[in-house]
């Protein structure tokens, strides 16, 4: 189901959120997926496993944000296509009428 409005917001510590955002979604996903599971939080080296209960909801939130952005972009593209089609349709009909009149005369 596309997400036009609602994002599942992660209820996590603000300093931890800042750390995750500083590293970015891709880096945190890579740290989670590989054996390189250490990173710095508040100047100290820590592991992904220690904050896994916060990281997973944060990654879900980031996915929801990206999905919402993509959903809105696709929606806007469809609407623009419809508006252009509605605008061009009378021109095409007028052209076809003109061609038919020229053929008949």
Secondary structure, DSSP 8 states (H G I E B T S, - for coil): ---SS--------HHHHHHHHHH-HHHHHHHHHSS--EEEETTEEEETGGGHHHHHHHHHHHHHHHHHHHHHHHHHHHHHHHHHHHHHHHHHHHHHHHHHHHHH-
